[in-house]
Amino acid sequence: MRLNELKDLPGANKPRTRVGRGIGSGLGKTAGRGVKGQKSRSGVAIKGFEGGQMPLHMRMPKRGFNNPFAKKFNAVRLDRIQAAIDAGRLDAKGVIDADALVEAKVIRRPLDGVRLVDGYGEFKAKKVTFKVAHASAGASKAIEATGGKVELIVVKKFVLKKYAPSDA
């Protein structure tokens, strides 16, 4: 086979449909766009327009408040941490923080911090130190029952330059 003998498989290339070329073509007159009017013209995008009537998304009442500064935490169950320790992916003697959990593939990425929650099994690892943003009461109790401790760290998402302490 030579380069000049290469060709596409049958049906790989379809010719472009030419619309608006007479009634005999099957796509004449309105060219597949339906009837006359604004939507039959080109360059029209009427998403959510209801002919001058108040659109549905504006008729619905607005509820609640979306906090733009809310922090997203990774919730990690203690039984998943115990499984990682048992598998040897996590060192129970060192400090377990967000970076250690990412390295052990317990979480995929640290969002704004890690939140420990108590899981389904029991936590058996002895004297484990956790450095996390938040821990539930049950998780703290389970860790302290085995002789470990939980250090809570303050998570700062960003600091506005206007309010940041000056270097001067």
Beta strands, then each sheet from edge to edge (+ up, - down):
strand 1: 74-77
strand 2: 95-96
strand 3: 114-117
strand 4: 129-132
strand 5: 134-135
strand 6: 149-152
sheet 1: 1+ 3+ 5+
sheet 2: 2+ 4+ 6+
end
